[in-house]
C-alpha cells in the first residue's frame, strides 16, 4: 500500500469510527489475506444498484491492493442487462448486488455461484441460508419529518397516526400504484404490524384520504420536507445521514418495527476474476466495510453490532418484508392505485 492509499484509508476509517493501533489496522490484515490468484487477477468488477458506496470502494482498493470497479445499474435495467450479458457469455461482473428479489431472479437464470463468505459469521441465520447469496442489509422504510417545521412532540408516533386528517395535504410518498418497494412495505405492514386486515385497510383508506403527494421513488421524498412544502415523508431513515445537515428525524417511536426489503450480494457463476470476486465479497461483508456503509450512508446492515449514526435506530426492530412475486406486486399495485387514486 503506498502512502497516499494508506492516508486515504486512515481518513475513511476514522470517519466510520473504526479503531485500532497502527499495527492492527484492518487495512494491513486484509492485504495479507489476499490470495496470490486474486492479486494476479488484479481487480473485481461490481454491478450494483446501491448508491453512495465510494467510501467502501476506496477502502477495498486501499486495504487489499486490488481495484474495485463499480458500475451502478438502475433497478429497471438491472435484470435485463445482467441476464443479456450472461446469456451471451459476456458478463463482465464478478460480483452483483441488489434487493433480494432481483438476485432471486438472477438465481433462476443460473447467474449466481455458490459462495459463503467467512466474513458473514454472526449474521442472522436467515441472511446466510442461501448458498448463492448473502443478505447484508435491509432497505428500511419509515417516515421522516423536519424538526424545523414539525416539532418532535407533535410528530406522528405510530403508523396509524399518518391516517389522522390533520395531515391532509402534508405527506409525500413514492407512488403506491407502481413503486414496488412501497407496495412491499405496505403489504409488510399488513403482515407484521396491524392486528387485522380490516385495521390495515382502514389505515390505507385514511392515508389515502390525506391526499399524499406522489413521487417516482424514495429518492425524491426528502426534498419536500427539507423545503417545508410537506411535513411528513414516507421514506428511508438513511437520508438523515445523507441529507445532513438538514434536521431530519424519524418515526414511529412507539415500539413498532421498521420494515424493508433485504439487500443481497453474490459472486457470479462465470466471474472473469473468481478469486478477486471472493476477496471483494469477503471485504464487503466485513465489519470494516459495513461500518463505512452504516456510518457514511446510513444503511441498516446485518453485521453484528454495527448501526448507522441515527439516534434510536440501534433500539428498534428492523425486519425484512416478504419477497412478493411480480404477479402479487402487479395485483396490489392495481388495488393501491384504486384506493389512493394513483396511476
C-alpha positions in Angstrom: 0.0 0.0 0.0 1.5 3.3 -0.9 1.5 6.3 1.4 -1.4 8.1 -0.3 -3.6 5.0 -0.2 -2.8 4.4 3.4 -3.7 8.0 4.3 -6.9 7.7 2.4 -7.8 4.5 4.2 -7.0 6.1 7.6 -9.3 9.0 6.8 -12.1 6.7 5.8 -11.6 4.5 8.8 -11.7 7.5 11.1 -14.9 8.8 9.5 -16.5 5.4 10.1 -15.5 5.1 13.7 -13.1 2.2 13.1 -10.5 2.0 15.8 -7.2 0.3 16.4 -3.5 0.9 16.7 -1.3 1.3 13.6 -0.1 -2.3 13.6 -3.5 -3.8 13.7 -5.5 -1.7 11.3 -7.9 -3.6 9.1 -6.0 -2.4 6.0 -3.0 -4.4 6.9 -4.9 -7.6 7.8 -6.8 -7.5 4.5 -3.7 -7.0 2.4 -2.1 -10.0 4.0 -5.1 -12.2 3.4 -5.5 -11.6 -0.4 -4.6 -14.8 -2.3 -2.0 -14.9 -5.0 -4.6 -15.7 -7.6 -6.7 -12.6 -6.6 -3.5 -10.5 -6.8 -2.8 -11.9 -10.3 -6.4 -11.1 -11.4 -5.9 -7.6 -10.1 -9.5 -6.2 -9.9 -13.1 -7.1 -9.1 -15.9 -5.7 -11.2 -19.0 -4.9 -9.2 -22.5 -4.4 -10.7 -24.9 -2.9 -8.2 -27.9 -0.6 -7.8 -26.9 0.7 -4.4 -25.7 4.3 -4.2 -23.1 6.3 -2.3 -20.6 3.5 -1.8 -17.5 5.4 -2.9 -16.0 5.1 0.6 -16.3 1.3 0.6 -14.8 1.0 -2.9 -11.8 3.2 -1.9 -11.3 1.2 1.3 -11.3 -2.0 -0.7 -8.7 -0.7 -3.0 -6.5 0.7 -0.2 -6.8 -2.3 2.1 -6.4 -5.2 -0.4 -4.2 -3.7 -3.1 -6.9 -4.8 -5.7 -9.0 -2.5 -7.8 -12.8 -2.4 -7.2 -14.6 -1.3 -10.4 -18.1 -0.1 -9.5 -20.9 0.1 -12.1 -24.3 1.3 -10.9 -27.2 -0.1 -12.9 -30.7 1.3 -12.3 -33.4 -1.1 -11.0 -35.3 -1.1 -14.2 -32.2 -2.1 -16.2 -30.5 -4.4 -13.7 -32.0 -7.8 -14.6 -32.1 -7.3 -18.4 -28.5 -6.0 -18.5 -27.1 -8.8 -16.5 -29.1 -11.7 -18.0 -28.4 -10.5 -21.5 -24.6 -10.3 -20.9 -24.7 -13.7 -19.1 -26.6 -15.4 -21.9 -24.1 -14.0 -24.4 -21.2 -15.2 -22.4 -20.0 -11.6 -21.9 -20.9 -10.8 -18.4 -18.2 -8.5 -17.0 -19.4 -8.5 -13.4 -17.6 -10.6 -10.8 -20.0 -9.6 -8.1 -23.6 -8.4 -8.2 -25.7 -6.6 -5.6 -29.4 -5.7 -5.4 -32.5 -6.2 -3.4 -33.1 -9.9 -2.7 -36.0 -10.3 -5.2 -33.7 -9.2 -8.0 -31.0 -11.6 -7.1 -33.6 -14.3 -6.8 -34.4 -13.7 -10.5 -30.7 -13.9 -11.4 -30.5 -17.1 -9.4 -33.3 -18.5 -11.6 -31.2 -17.7 -14.7 -28.2 -19.5 -13.1 -26.2 -16.3 -12.9 -25.0 -16.8 -9.3 -22.3 -19.0 -7.9 -22.3 -20.7 -4.5 -20.1 -18.9 -2.1 -20.4 -18.5 1.6 -18.0 -15.9 3.0 -16.4 -16.3 6.4 -16.9 -12.5 6.8 -20.7 -13.3 7.3 -20.0 -15.0 10.6 -22.5 -13.7 13.2 -25.1 -12.6 10.6 -28.7 -13.7 11.2 -29.4 -17.3 10.1 -32.0 -16.1 7.6 -29.3 -13.9 5.9 -26.9 -16.7 5.1 -29.2 -19.7 4.4 -29.0 -19.4 0.6 -25.5 -20.6 -0.5 -25.7 -18.4 -3.7 -26.3 -15.1 -2.0 -25.7 -13.3 1.3 -28.1 -10.7 2.7 -26.1 -7.8 4.2 -28.7 -5.2 5.0 -32.3 -4.1 4.9 -33.6 -1.2 2.8 -35.5 0.1 5.8 -38.5 2.4 5.4 -40.4 4.5 8.0 -41.4 8.2 7.9 -39.4 11.3 8.2 -40.0 14.9 9.3 -38.1 18.1 9.5 -37.7 19.3 13.1 -37.6 22.9 12.0 -41.1 22.6 10.5 -42.6 19.9 12.8 -41.7 19.5 16.5 -40.8 16.0 17.6 -43.5 16.1 20.2 -46.1 16.9 17.5 -44.9 14.3 15.0 -46.8 11.0 14.4 -45.9 8.3 17.0 -47.4 5.3 15.2 -48.1 4.3 11.6 -51.8 4.7 12.3 -51.3 8.4 13.0 -50.5 9.0 9.4 -54.2 8.5 8.7 -55.2 11.4 11.0 -57.0 14.0 9.0 -54.7 16.7 10.4 -52.0 15.5 8.0 -54.2 16.0 4.9 -52.1 17.5 2.1 -49.0 17.3 4.2 -47.5 13.9 3.2 -45.2 12.9 0.4 -44.6 9.2 -0.6 -43.5 7.1 -3.5 -46.4 6.2 -5.8 -48.1 3.1 -4.2 -49.5 2.1 -7.6 -46.2 1.3 -9.2 -43.3 1.6 -6.8 -42.5 -2.0 -5.9 -40.7 -1.2 -2.6 -43.6 0.9 -1.3 -46.0 -1.8 -2.4 -44.0 -4.4 -0.5 -43.7 -2.1 2.5 -47.5 -1.6 2.7 -48.0 -5.4 2.5 -45.4 -5.8 5.2 -47.5 -3.5 7.5 -50.5 -5.8 6.9 -48.5 -8.9 7.7 -46.2 -7.7 10.5 -47.8 -4.6 12.2 -51.6 -4.4 12.0 -53.6 -6.9 14.1 -56.2 -7.5 11.4 -56.7 -6.9 7.7 -59.6 -4.6 8.5 -57.4 -2.4 10.7 -54.8 -2.3 7.9 -57.4 -1.4 5.3 -58.8 1.4 7.5 -55.3 2.7 7.7 -54.8 2.7 3.9 -58.1 4.5 3.3 -57.2 7.1 6.0 -53.8 7.6 4.5 -55.3 7.9 1.0 -57.9 10.4 2.3 -55.0 12.6 3.3 -54.1 13.0 -0.4 -50.4 12.4 -0.3 -48.2 13.9 -3.0 -46.7 11.0 -5.1 -43.2 10.9 -6.4 -41.5 8.2 -8.5 -39.3 6.6 -5.8 -37.8 7.1 -2.3 -35.1 9.4 -3.7 -37.2 12.5 -4.2 -39.1 12.1 -0.9 -36.9 14.1 1.4 -36.8 17.3 -0.7 -40.4 18.5 0.1 -39.9 18.1 3.8 -36.5 19.8 3.6 -38.2 22.8 2.0 -41.2 22.8 4.2 -43.6 22.1 1.3 -44.7 18.9 3.1 -44.3 17.9 6.8 -44.0 14.1 6.6 -42.3 11.8 4.1 -42.8 8.1 3.9 -39.2 7.5 3.2 -35.9 5.9 4.4 -34.1 6.9 7.6 -30.7 6.7 5.8 -31.5 10.2 4.4 -31.0 11.5 7.9 -27.3 10.8 7.2 -27.0 11.6 3.5 -29.1 14.8 3.7 -27.2 16.2 6.8 -27.2 18.9 8.0 -30.9 19.0 7.2 -32.6 18.4 10.6 -34.5 15.3 9.8 -35.9 12.8 12.3 -37.8 9.6 12.0 -40.8 7.6 13.4 -42.6 5.6 14.6 -41.2 5.9 18.2 -43.9 3.8 19.8 -42.1 0.4 19.6 -43.5 -0.6 16.2 -40.8 -2.2 13.9 -39.3 -0.7 10.8 -39.7 -2.8 7.7 -37.8 -3.1 4.4 -36.5 -5.2 1.6 -33.3 -7.2 2.2 -30.2 -6.2 0.2 -28.2 -9.1 -1.2 -24.7 -9.7 -2.7 -23.4 -12.6 -4.7 -20.5 -13.9 -6.8 -21.4 -14.6 -10.4 -21.3 -18.1 -11.8 -18.8 -17.3 -14.6 -16.9 -14.5 -12.9 -14.0 -13.4 -15.1 -11.9 -13.0 -11.9 -13.3 -15.5 -9.4 -10.6 -15.1 -6.7 -10.9 -11.4 -6.7 -14.7 -11.7 -6.6 -14.4 -13.7 -3.4 -12.0 -11.2 -1.9 -14.4 -8.4 -2.8 -17.3 -10.2 -1.2 -15.3 -11.0 1.9 -14.4 -7.3 2.3 -17.9 -6.1 1.6 -19.4 -8.3 4.3 -16.8 -7.4 6.9 -17.5 -5.2 9.8 -14.9 -2.7 8.4 -16.9 -2.2 5.2 -20.3 -2.4 6.9 -19.3 0.3 9.3 -18.5 2.6 6.4 -21.8 1.8 4.8 -23.7 2.4 8.0 -21.9 5.5 9.3 -21.4 7.3 6.0 -24.5 6.2 4.0 -27.0 5.5 6.9 -27.7 1.9 5.7 -29.1 -0.6 8.1 -26.6 -3.5 7.9 -26.7 -7.0 9.3 -23.1 -7.2 10.6 -23.5 -7.7 14.3 -23.1 -4.6 16.5 -22.9 -2.2 13.5 -25.5 0.6 13.3 -25.8 3.9 11.5 -25.4 7.1 13.4 -29.1 7.8 13.7 -30.5 8.4 17.2 -32.6 5.4 18.4 -32.0 3.1 15.4 -30.0 0.7 17.5 -33.0 0.2 19.7 -35.7 -0.5 17.1 -36.5 -3.8 15.4 -35.8 -3.7 11.7 -37.5 -6.6 9.9 -37.4 -7.9 6.4 -40.6 -7.9 4.3 -41.7 -10.9 2.4 -40.5 -11.2 -1.2 -43.6 -10.6 -3.4 -43.7 -12.2 -6.8 -44.3 -9.9 -9.8 -47.9 -11.1 -10.1 -48.6 -10.0 -6.5 -46.8 -6.7 -7.0 -49.0 -6.0 -10.0 -52.2 -7.1 -8.2 -51.6 -4.9 -5.2 -50.3 -2.0 -7.4 -53.7 -2.0 -9.1 -55.5 -2.2 -5.8 -53.5 0.6 -4.2 -54.0 2.6 -7.4 -57.7 2.4 -6.8 -57.5 3.2 -3.1 -55.1 6.1 -3.5 -56.4 7.4 -6.8 -53.0 7.0 -8.3 -51.7 5.7 -11.6 
